[in-house]
């Protein structure tokens, strides 16, 4: 069987969204696109047909896209490899395609009115597509071609990773070649052109030139937002900082607060204010409203002179420094800790390091869409192999910055139809301004990563999955053993998450074997990486699954002696579905670790940790 060499992929998502899957949001983000193509070759010497692997250029592609992504398939590879397809399956697909295409053509010629029925695909849903029989035929022919190419990819005989890469590349080509992306074939854009007497085309060209100067496709009307003014507005103050992060303490919103403080570590690849966009959907504000004394890490966008920082630096100067400062400010011997996405990976590592040092710093741990076991990372696995990691180590391992924009482009490519081409049509073909949407504003506010940290993370998590193996890794002078984490733990996954697949989040919970049975909880939310996590209780939307029969009361929280089942499916079979947000369920669980109540503090920080500046601080405002 012919094999496709593992091509060096372009980066991967190391945290929760730049992320960028936002299942409830409109599209955004410029993604790089290789000029991939797929074709069927004649039968090879064995009699099997073959499908050419796409994208074998040398980096030349669509102008303005990052070269590393454009060479994802081509770097290090020679002529286009071929992959075998069973000849009988190929013949079946071809015969079916010819018959269906012929039927589609006959219907267009003989009964054009039938070919203008509405299509479910949002790209062709506008009435202009229905009013133009030729455009409607083209849309249907495109969707048929896409379906048949998908069938051909499914028929390829190849190992799973090669097949996944082929599927991804074909999907990129299909998303790029949709007739809606071209003014000559898009009746909606043509209609707008006529209605505006050409102004939409002028505006589209203006938008295009502005984006070329900016170096990326506009996702949002950035002029509509200002960090600290209409996003990240929960009141608080910076009470500690080092060269890598600021620590924000938030003002109490209740007369009394839980005695034990709450420390939240967000992902370092994004700005923390995804957790504090607006008052009505702010997770940070919700935590404050429940009577927690909330401290949040705000990561710095690293400067050029910080390009030598590694994973150890992020662990020591991030979660460990934050927990130490919070305990000294509040006098509490332990904290309740939470990590979101790669923030969960960081804080779990930090706790294991602190435990190895003889320090027991937490009373409870919450992990939101976080990975500790990287065995199955879903679609992101196609970007990672030994060749790619070695390339990153050679170019960034000794120093330098991994641009946040390159990572954002990679994540956008995972949903190119919505996250790239939707904006090409809206901004350029229709000449419209992008929307003023806070979630998209956050998504466009990317963060760089130091090269050594990024290279270490790629190799030891996504490639070699070393973190889950006790004592295989050393960090901050200690052997890392996640079994040392013994505090009650609440693990949350999102059912449609393509960044941290929920079954991978579940497997990560099983890494924490030091947590006693009955103290390790897993809860599954609906939707994706962001929308599943940020599901405000006040909205009463979506649903979630938990294994206990009802949301625990204060007396019952954590009391179940049931261990987590071995497999995700067994857990799901035993879980019950509940309507609404998972936030109240989590807060009932957390409440038991509050260590009683006390009067809310009237000031921020302490004599040793005076206020530095108002929240959200200056680090979060630094641009990549």
C-alpha positions as CSV (number, residue, x, y, z in Angstrom):
1,X,0.0,0.0,0.0
2,X,1.4,3.4,-0.9
3,X,2.0,5.6,2.0
4,X,1.9,9.4,2.3
5,X,4.9,10.6,4.3
6,X,3.8,12.4,7.5
7,X,4.2,16.1,6.4
8,X,5.4,18.6,8.9
9,X,2.2,20.3,10.0
10,X,1.5,23.9,11.0
11,X,1.3,24.3,14.7
12,X,-1.6,23.3,16.8
13,X,-3.9,24.7,19.3
14,X,-2.4,24.6,22.7
15,X,-5.3,25.9,24.6
16,X,-8.8,26.7,24.5
17,X,-9.9,28.6,21.7
18,X,-7.9,30.9,20.1
19,X,-9.1,29.3,19.5
20,X,-11.2,29.1,18.1
21,X,-14.1,27.0,17.7
22,X,-17.0,29.0,18.7
23,X,-20.0,27.0,17.8
24,X,-22.6,29.7,18.5
25,X,-20.8,32.5,16.8
26,X,-20.4,33.7,13.2
27,X,-17.2,33.0,11.3
28,X,-13.9,34.7,11.7
29,X,-10.2,34.5,11.3
30,X,-8.0,34.2,8.3
31,X,-6.9,30.7,7.6
32,X,-4.1,29.6,5.4
33,X,-5.1,27.4,2.6
34,X,-2.9,25.1,0.5
35,X,-4.0,24.8,-3.1
36,X,-4.9,21.2,-2.6
37,X,-6.4,19.2,-5.4
38,X,-7.7,15.6,-5.6
39,X,-7.9,13.4,-8.7
40,X,-8.5,9.8,-9.6
41,X,-5.6,8.0,-11.4
42,X,-5.9,4.9,-13.5
43,X,-5.5,1.6,-11.8
44,X,-2.0,0.9,-10.6
45,X,-0.1,-2.3,-11.2
46,X,-2.1,-4.1,-8.5
47,X,-5.3,-3.2,-10.1
48,X,-6.4,-0.7,-7.5
49,X,-7.4,2.8,-8.3
50,X,-5.5,5.6,-6.5
51,X,-6.3,8.9,-5.0
52,X,-3.6,11.6,-5.2
53,X,-2.8,13.3,-2.0
54,X,-3.5,17.0,-2.3
55,X,-1.2,19.9,-2.0
56,X,2.3,19.1,-3.3
57,X,3.4,22.6,-4.1
58,X,6.4,24.3,-2.6
59,X,4.7,27.0,-0.6
60,X,3.3,29.1,-3.4
61,X,-0.4,29.5,-2.8
62,X,-2.9,32.2,-2.0
63,X,-1.2,35.5,-1.5
64,X,-1.1,36.7,2.1
65,X,-1.3,33.3,3.8
66,X,1.5,32.2,6.1
67,X,4.1,30.1,4.3
68,X,4.4,27.5,7.1
69,X,0.7,26.5,6.6
70,X,1.0,26.6,2.8
71,X,3.9,24.1,3.0
72,X,2.0,21.8,5.4
73,X,1.7,19.0,2.8
74,X,4.7,19.9,0.6
75,X,7.6,20.5,3.0
76,X,9.9,17.5,3.0
77,X,7.9,15.5,0.4
78,X,8.6,15.0,-3.2
79,X,6.2,14.0,-5.9
80,X,2.5,13.5,-5.0
81,X,2.0,10.1,-3.4
82,X,-1.0,8.0,-4.3
83,X,-3.3,6.0,-2.1
84,X,-5.1,2.9,-3.2
85,X,-8.8,2.6,-3.5
86,X,-10.5,-0.7,-4.1
87,X,-11.4,-0.8,-7.8
88,X,-15.0,-2.1,-7.3
89,X,-15.6,0.7,-4.8
90,X,-14.2,3.3,-7.1
91,X,-16.3,2.1,-10.0
92,X,-19.4,2.1,-7.7
93,X,-18.7,5.7,-6.7
94,X,-18.1,6.8,-10.3
95,X,-21.3,5.2,-11.7
96,X,-23.4,6.6,-8.9
97,X,-21.9,10.1,-9.5
98,X,-22.5,10.0,-13.3
99,X,-26.1,8.9,-12.7
100,X,-26.8,11.6,-10.1
101,X,-25.2,14.3,-12.0
102,X,-27.1,13.4,-15.1
103,X,-30.3,13.4,-13.2
104,X,-29.5,16.8,-11.8
105,X,-28.7,18.2,-15.3
106,X,-31.9,16.8,-16.8
107,X,-34.0,18.3,-14.0
108,X,-32.3,21.7,-14.6
109,X,-33.0,21.5,-18.4
110,X,-36.5,20.1,-18.3
111,X,-37.9,21.5,-15.1
112,X,-35.7,24.5,-14.0
113,X,-38.3,25.5,-11.4
114,X,-37.6,22.3,-9.4
115,X,-33.9,23.0,-9.2
116,X,-34.6,26.3,-7.3
117,X,-36.0,24.7,-4.1
118,X,-34.3,26.1,-1.0
119,X,-31.0,24.4,0.1
120,X,-30.2,23.7,3.7
121,X,-26.6,24.8,3.3
122,X,-26.3,28.4,4.6
123,X,-24.0,29.5,1.8
124,X,-26.9,29.0,-0.7
125,X,-29.9,29.8,1.5
126,X,-30.5,33.4,0.3
127,X,-33.5,33.8,-2.0
128,X,-31.2,35.1,-4.7
129,X,-30.0,31.5,-5.2
130,X,-33.6,30.3,-5.6
131,X,-34.5,33.0,-8.1
132,X,-31.5,32.1,-10.4
133,X,-31.9,28.6,-11.8
134,X,-28.4,28.4,-13.2
135,X,-26.9,29.4,-9.9
136,X,-29.1,26.9,-8.1
137,X,-27.9,24.2,-10.4
138,X,-24.3,25.2,-9.8
139,X,-24.9,25.0,-6.0
140,X,-26.4,21.6,-6.3
141,X,-23.7,20.3,-8.5
142,X,-21.1,21.6,-6.1
143,X,-22.7,19.9,-3.2
144,X,-22.9,16.7,-5.2
145,X,-19.2,16.9,-6.1
146,X,-18.4,17.5,-2.4
147,X,-20.4,14.5,-1.3
148,X,-18.7,12.3,-3.9
149,X,-15.2,13.5,-3.0
150,X,-16.0,12.6,0.6
151,X,-17.1,9.1,-0.5
152,X,-13.8,8.7,-2.4
153,X,-11.7,9.8,0.6
154,X,-13.7,7.4,2.8
155,X,-12.9,4.6,0.3
156,X,-9.1,5.2,0.5
157,X,-7.1,2.4,2.0
158,X,-4.7,4.1,4.4
159,X,-3.8,4.3,8.0
160,X,-6.1,6.6,10.0
161,X,-3.7,9.5,10.4
162,X,-3.0,9.6,6.6
163,X,-6.6,9.3,5.9
164,X,-7.5,12.1,8.3
165,X,-5.0,14.4,6.6
166,X,-6.3,13.6,3.2
167,X,-9.9,14.3,4.4
168,X,-8.8,17.6,5.9
169,X,-7.0,18.7,2.7
170,X,-9.9,17.8,0.5
171,X,-12.2,19.7,2.8
172,X,-10.0,22.7,2.5
173,X,-10.1,22.6,-1.3
174,X,-13.9,22.1,-1.3
175,X,-14.5,25.0,1.1
176,X,-12.4,27.2,-1.1
177,X,-14.0,26.2,-4.4
178,X,-17.6,26.8,-3.4
179,X,-19.4,28.9,-6.1
180,X,-20.5,31.3,-3.3
181,X,-16.9,32.4,-3.0
182,X,-16.8,34.0,-6.5
183,X,-18.6,37.1,-7.6
184,X,-19.2,35.6,-11.1
185,X,-21.2,32.7,-9.5
186,X,-22.8,34.3,-6.5
187,X,-26.2,35.8,-7.3
188,X,-26.6,37.3,-3.9
189,X,-23.4,39.3,-4.3
190,X,-24.4,40.2,-7.9
191,X,-27.8,41.4,-6.7
192,X,-26.2,43.6,-4.1
193,X,-23.8,45.0,-6.7
194,X,-26.8,46.1,-8.9
195,X,-28.8,47.4,-6.0
196,X,-25.9,49.6,-4.7
197,X,-24.9,50.7,-8.3
198,X,-21.4,49.3,-7.8
199,X,-20.8,50.7,-4.3
200,X,-20.6,47.2,-2.8
201,X,-17.8,46.3,-5.1
202,X,-16.0,49.5,-4.3
203,X,-16.5,48.9,-0.5
204,X,-15.3,45.3,-1.0
205,X,-12.1,46.4,-2.7
206,X,-11.6,48.9,0.1
207,X,-12.1,46.1,2.7
208,X,-9.7,43.9,0.8
209,X,-6.9,46.5,0.6
210,X,-7.4,47.3,4.3
211,X,-7.1,43.6,5.2
212,X,-4.0,43.2,3.0
213,X,-2.4,46.1,4.9
214,X,-3.5,44.5,8.2
215,X,-2.3,41.1,7.2
216,X,-5.4,39.2,8.0
217,X,-9.1,38.9,7.1
218,X,-11.2,41.1,9.4
219,X,-13.4,39.1,11.7
220,X,-15.1,41.9,13.6
221,X,-15.5,45.6,13.8
222,X,-12.7,46.1,16.2
223,X,-13.5,49.8,16.7
224,X,-16.6,48.8,18.6
225,X,-14.7,47.4,21.5
226,X,-12.2,48.4,24.1
227,X,-10.8,46.1,26.8
228,X,-11.8,47.4,30.2
229,X,-14.5,49.6,28.7
230,X,-17.1,47.3,27.2
231,X,-15.4,43.9,27.5
232,X,-13.6,42.7,30.6
233,X,-15.5,45.1,32.9
234,X,-16.0,43.1,36.1
235,X,-14.6,45.4,38.8
236,X,-11.3,44.4,40.4
237,X,-7.6,45.3,40.8
238,X,-4.2,43.9,39.9
239,X,-2.6,42.9,43.2
240,X,0.5,41.1,42.0
241,X,2.5,40.8,38.8
242,X,5.7,39.4,37.4
243,X,7.2,39.5,33.9
244,X,4.8,36.8,32.7
245,X,1.4,37.4,34.3
246,X,-0.7,39.8,36.4
247,X,-3.0,38.5,39.2
248,X,-6.4,40.2,39.4
249,X,-8.5,40.2,42.5
250,X,-12.2,40.9,42.0
251,X,-14.5,43.0,44.1
252,X,-17.0,41.0,46.2
253,X,-20.6,41.3,45.2
254,X,-22.1,39.7,48.3
255,X,-22.0,40.8,52.0
256,X,-20.2,37.6,53.0
257,X,-17.8,35.4,51.1
258,X,-16.5,31.9,51.3
259,X,-13.4,31.8,53.5
260,X,-11.3,29.8,51.0
261,X,-10.2,31.9,47.9
262,X,-10.7,30.8,44.3
263,X,-7.9,30.9,41.8
264,X,-8.6,30.7,38.1
265,X,-5.9,30.0,35.5
266,X,-7.0,30.6,31.9
267,X,-5.2,29.4,28.8
268,X,-2.0,31.3,28.0
269,X,-2.7,31.3,24.2
270,X,-5.7,33.6,24.6
271,X,-6.7,36.6,26.6
272,X,-8.5,35.8,29.8
273,X,-11.6,38.0,29.1
274,X,-13.4,35.2,27.2
275,X,-14.5,34.5,30.8
276,X,-15.6,38.1,31.3
277,X,-17.1,39.4,28.0
278,X,-20.3,41.0,29.4
279,X,-22.0,41.0,32.7
280,X,-24.7,38.7,31.5
281,X,-22.4,36.0,30.3
282,X,-19.3,36.5,32.5
283,X,-18.1,33.3,34.2
284,X,-15.9,35.4,36.4
285,X,-18.8,37.6,37.5
286,X,-20.9,34.5,38.2
287,X,-18.2,33.1,40.4
288,X,-18.0,36.4,42.3
289,X,-21.8,36.5,42.7
290,X,-21.8,33.0,44.3
291,X,-19.7,34.4,47.2
292,X,-16.2,33.5,46.0
293,X,-13.1,35.7,46.5
294,X,-12.0,35.4,42.9
295,X,-8.4,35.7,41.7
296,X,-7.6,35.4,38.0
297,X,-4.3,35.1,36.1
298,X,-3.9,37.5,33.2
299,X,-1.1,36.2,31.0
300,X,1.2,38.6,29.3
301,X,1.6,38.7,25.5
302,X,5.4,37.8,25.5
303,X,7.8,40.3,24.1
304,X,10.7,39.5,21.8
305,X,13.1,39.6,24.8
306,X,11.0,36.8,26.4
307,X,11.4,34.4,23.5
308,X,13.6,32.2,25.6
309,X,10.9,31.3,28.2
310,X,10.0,27.6,28.6
311,X,7.3,25.4,30.1
312,X,9.0,25.6,33.5
313,X,8.8,29.4,33.5
314,X,5.1,29.3,32.7
315,X,4.4,26.8,35.5
316,X,6.6,28.5,38.1
317,X,5.7,32.1,37.3
318,X,2.1,31.4,36.5
319,X,0.0,29.0,38.6
320,X,2.6,28.5,41.4
321,X,3.3,32.2,41.8
322,X,-0.4,33.0,41.7
323,X,-1.4,30.4,44.3
324,X,1.5,31.5,46.5
325,X,0.4,35.2,46.3
326,X,-3.3,34.4,47.0
327,X,-2.4,32.4,50.1
328,X,-0.2,35.2,51.4
329,X,-2.9,37.8,50.6
330,X,-5.8,36.0,52.2
331,X,-4.0,33.9,54.9
332,X,-5.7,30.8,53.6
333,X,-3.5,27.7,53.7
334,X,-5.3,26.2,50.7
335,X,-7.2,27.5,47.6
336,X,-9.9,26.2,45.3
337,X,-8.2,26.1,41.9
338,X,-9.5,26.0,38.3
339,X,-7.8,25.6,35.0
340,X,-9.3,26.2,31.6
341,X,-8.0,24.4,28.5
342,X,-4.2,24.6,28.5
343,X,-4.6,26.5,31.8
344,X,-5.8,23.2,33.2
345,X,-2.6,21.4,31.9
346,X,-0.5,24.1,33.5
347,X,-2.2,24.1,36.9
348,X,-2.2,20.3,37.1
349,X,1.5,20.3,36.4
350,X,2.0,23.1,39.0
351,X,0.1,21.2,41.7
352,X,2.1,18.1,41.0
353,X,5.3,20.1,41.4
354,X,4.1,21.8,44.6
355,X,3.1,18.4,46.1
356,X,6.5,17.0,45.2
357,X,8.0,19.9,47.1
358,X,6.0,19.0,50.2
359,X,3.3,21.7,49.7
360,X,-0.4,20.7,49.6
361,X,-1.9,23.9,48.1
362,X,-5.4,23.1,47.0
363,X,-8.7,22.0,48.6
364,X,-10.4,21.3,45.2
365,X,-9.5,21.3,41.5
366,X,-11.7,22.1,38.5
367,X,-10.6,21.3,35.0
368,X,-12.6,22.9,32.1
369,X,-12.0,21.3,28.6
370,X,-8.4,20.4,29.6
371,X,-6.1,17.7,28.5
372,X,-3.8,15.6,30.7
373,X,-3.9,12.6,28.5
374,X,-3.1,13.5,24.8
375,X,-3.6,10.0,23.3
376,X,-6.6,11.2,21.2
377,X,-6.6,14.8,20.3
378,X,-9.1,14.7,17.5
379,X,-8.5,16.7,14.3
380,X,-5.4,18.5,15.8
381,X,-3.5,15.2,15.6
382,X,-3.2,15.7,11.8
383,X,-0.9,18.7,12.4
384,X,1.6,16.9,14.7
385,X,4.3,14.4,13.9
386,X,8.0,13.9,14.5
387,X,9.1,15.9,11.4
388,X,7.0,18.9,12.3
389,X,8.1,18.9,16.0
390,X,11.7,18.7,15.0
391,X,11.2,21.6,12.6
392,X,9.7,23.6,15.4
393,X,12.5,22.7,17.8
394,X,15.1,23.7,15.2
395,X,13.4,27.0,14.4
396,X,12.0,28.0,17.8
397,X,13.5,25.6,20.4
398,X,16.4,27.9,21.2
399,X,14.4,31.1,21.3
400,X,12.0,33.3,19.4
401,X,8.2,33.7,19.3
402,X,5.5,31.6,17.9
403,X,3.2,34.2,16.4
404,X,-0.3,34.0,17.8
405,X,-1.7,34.9,14.3
406,X,-0.2,31.7,12.8
407,X,-1.9,29.7,15.5
408,X,-5.2,31.5,15.0
409,X,-5.0,30.8,11.3
410,X,-4.6,27.1,12.0
411,X,-7.7,27.0,14.2
412,X,-9.7,28.9,11.6
413,X,-8.7,26.3,9.0
414,X,-10.5,23.7,11.1
415,X,-13.8,25.4,10.2
416,X,-12.7,27.2,7.0
417,X,-16.2,27.3,5.6
418,X,-17.4,29.5,8.5
419,X,-14.2,30.9,9.8
420,X,-12.6,32.0,6.5
421,X,-14.8,32.0,3.4
422,X,-17.8,33.4,5.1
423,X,-15.8,36.6,5.6
424,X,-14.4,36.6,2.1
425,X,-18.0,36.7,0.8
426,X,-19.3,39.2,3.4
427,X,-16.4,41.6,3.4
428,X,-15.2,41.5,-0.2
429,X,-17.9,40.2,-2.5
430,X,-20.8,42.0,-0.7
431,X,-18.7,44.9,0.6
432,X,-20.2,44.8,4.1
433,X,-18.4,45.6,7.3
434,X,-17.8,42.6,9.7
435,X,-20.1,42.5,12.7
436,X,-19.5,44.1,16.1
437,X,-19.5,41.0,18.2
438,X,-17.6,40.7,21.4
439,X,-16.8,37.0,21.0
440,X,-15.2,37.6,17.6
441,X,-13.3,40.6,19.0
442,X,-11.8,38.3,21.7
443,X,-11.1,35.7,19.1
444,X,-9.1,38.1,17.0
445,X,-7.0,39.3,20.0
446,X,-4.4,36.6,19.6
447,X,-1.3,36.0,21.9
448,X,2.2,34.9,21.0
449,X,4.0,32.0,22.7
450,X,7.7,31.7,23.5
451,X,9.4,29.3,21.1
452,X,11.0,27.0,23.7
453,X,7.7,26.7,25.7
454,X,5.8,25.9,22.5
455,X,8.3,23.3,21.2
456,X,8.4,21.6,24.6
457,X,4.6,21.5,24.8
458,X,4.3,20.0,21.3
459,X,6.8,17.2,21.9
460,X,5.9,16.3,25.5
461,X,2.1,16.4,25.2
462,X,0.7,16.2,21.6
463,X,3.5,14.0,20.2
464,X,4.8,11.8,23.0
465,X,2.0,12.2,25.6
466,X,4.6,12.2,28.4
467,X,2.6,14.1,31.0
468,X,0.3,11.2,31.9
469,X,3.3,8.9,32.6
470,X,4.4,9.2,36.2
471,X,7.9,10.7,36.7
472,X,8.7,10.8,33.0
473,X,8.9,14.6,32.9
474,X,10.9,17.0,35.1
475,X,9.5,20.5,35.7
476,X,10.8,23.2,38.0
477,X,13.3,20.7,39.5
478,X,10.7,18.0,40.3
479,X,9.6,14.8,38.7
480,X,6.0,15.3,37.5
481,X,3.6,12.7,38.8
482,X,-0.1,13.7,38.5
483,X,-1.0,10.9,40.9
484,X,0.1,13.3,43.6
485,X,-3.0,15.3,43.0
486,X,-5.4,14.1,45.7
487,X,-7.9,16.9,46.0
488,X,-11.5,16.4,45.0
489,X,-11.7,17.2,41.3
490,X,-14.5,18.3,38.9
491,X,-13.7,17.7,35.2
492,X,-15.8,19.3,32.5
493,X,-15.9,18.4,28.8
494,X,-18.0,19.7,25.9
495,X,-19.8,17.2,23.7
496,X,-19.1,18.9,20.4
497,X,-15.6,20.2,21.3
498,X,-13.1,19.6,18.4
499,X,-10.2,21.2,20.3
500,X,-10.5,19.0,23.4
501,X,-12.7,16.1,22.4
502,X,-14.9,15.2,25.4
503,X,-13.7,11.6,25.4
504,X,-10.1,12.9,25.7
505,X,-11.2,15.1,28.6
506,X,-12.7,12.0,30.2
507,X,-9.5,10.0,29.7
508,X,-7.7,12.9,31.3
509,X,-9.8,12.5,34.4
510,X,-8.7,8.9,34.7
511,X,-5.0,10.1,34.8
512,X,-5.8,11.5,38.3
513,X,-5.6,8.2,40.1
514,X,-4.6,9.8,43.3
515,X,-8.1,11.4,43.7
516,X,-10.2,8.9,45.7
517,X,-13.3,7.3,44.2
518,X,-16.3,9.5,44.8
519,X,-14.2,12.7,44.8
520,X,-13.6,12.6,41.0
521,X,-16.5,14.0,39.0
522,X,-17.0,14.3,35.3
523,X,-19.7,16.5,33.7
524,X,-20.5,16.8,30.0
525,X,-21.9,20.0,28.5
526,X,-23.6,20.5,25.2
527,X,-22.0,22.5,22.3
528,X,-18.4,23.2,21.7
529,X,-15.2,24.4,23.3
530,X,-16.3,27.9,24.0
531,X,-20.1,27.8,23.8
532,X,-20.2,24.7,26.0
533,X,-18.1,26.3,28.7
534,X,-19.6,29.8,28.6
535,X,-23.2,28.8,29.1
536,X,-24.6,31.3,31.6
537,X,-27.0,30.1,34.2
538,X,-29.3,33.1,33.7
539,X,-29.9,32.1,30.0
540,X,-31.1,28.6,31.0
541,X,-30.0,27.3,27.6
542,X,-28.6,24.0,26.3
543,X,-28.2,21.0,28.6
544,X,-25.5,18.9,30.3
545,X,-25.0,15.4,31.5
546,X,-23.9,14.2,35.0
547,X,-23.7,10.8,36.5
548,X,-25.4,11.6,39.8
549,X,-29.2,11.5,39.6
550,X,-29.8,15.2,40.5
551,X,-27.8,18.3,41.1
552,X,-26.2,17.8,44.5
553,X,-27.3,19.8,47.5
554,X,-24.8,21.4,49.8
555,X,-25.0,18.3,52.1
556,X,-24.8,15.8,49.2
557,X,-22.1,17.5,47.0
558,X,-19.3,15.1,46.4
559,X,-20.8,12.4,48.7
560,X,-21.3,9.8,46.0
561,X,-19.0,6.8,46.4
562,X,-19.4,5.8,42.7
563,X,-16.2,5.7,40.7
564,X,-16.0,6.9,37.1
565,X,-16.7,4.1,34.7
566,X,-13.8,2.9,32.6
567,X,-15.0,4.2,29.2
568,X,-16.7,7.5,28.1
569,X,-19.6,5.5,26.6
570,X,-20.2,3.6,29.9
571,X,-20.2,7.0,31.7
572,X,-22.6,8.5,29.2
573,X,-25.0,5.5,29.5
574,X,-25.0,5.9,33.3
575,X,-25.4,9.7,33.2
576,X,-28.6,11.7,33.2
577,X,-29.4,14.6,30.9
578,X,-30.4,17.9,32.5
579,X,-31.7,21.1,31.0
580,X,-29.9,24.4,31.4
581,X,-26.4,25.4,32.4
582,X,-23.9,23.3,34.2
583,X,-22.7,26.3,36.2
584,X,-25.1,25.8,39.2
585,X,-24.3,22.1,39.4
586,X,-20.6,23.0,39.6
587,X,-21.1,25.7,42.2
588,X,-23.0,23.3,44.5
589,X,-20.1,21.0,44.2
590,X,-17.6,23.8,44.9
591,X,-19.5,25.2,47.8
592,X,-18.6,22.4,50.1
593,X,-14.9,23.4,49.8
594,X,-15.5,27.0,50.7
595,X,-14.5,26.5,54.4
596,X,-17.4,28.5,55.8
597,X,-18.3,32.1,55.4
598,X,-16.8,35.4,56.5
599,X,-17.5,39.1,56.0
600,X,-16.5,40.3,52.5
601,X,-13.2,42.1,52.4
602,X,-13.4,45.9,52.0
603,X,-10.2,46.3,50.1
604,X,-8.0,44.6,47.6
605,X,-4.7,42.8,48.3
606,X,-2.9,43.4,51.5
607,X,-0.1,45.5,53.0
608,X,2.4,43.2,51.3
609,X,0.5,43.1,48.1
610,X,-0.9,46.6,47.4
611,X,-3.0,47.5,44.4
612,X,-0.9,48.0,41.2
613,X,-3.7,49.2,38.9
614,X,-7.4,48.6,38.2
615,X,-8.6,45.5,36.5
616,X,-8.3,44.3,33.8
617,X,-4.7,45.5,34.0
618,X,-2.3,46.5,31.2
619,X,-1.0,43.0,30.2
620,X,-4.3,42.0,28.7
621,X,-4.2,45.2,26.5
622,X,-0.9,44.4,24.8
623,X,-1.4,43.3,21.2
624,X,0.5,40.5,19.5
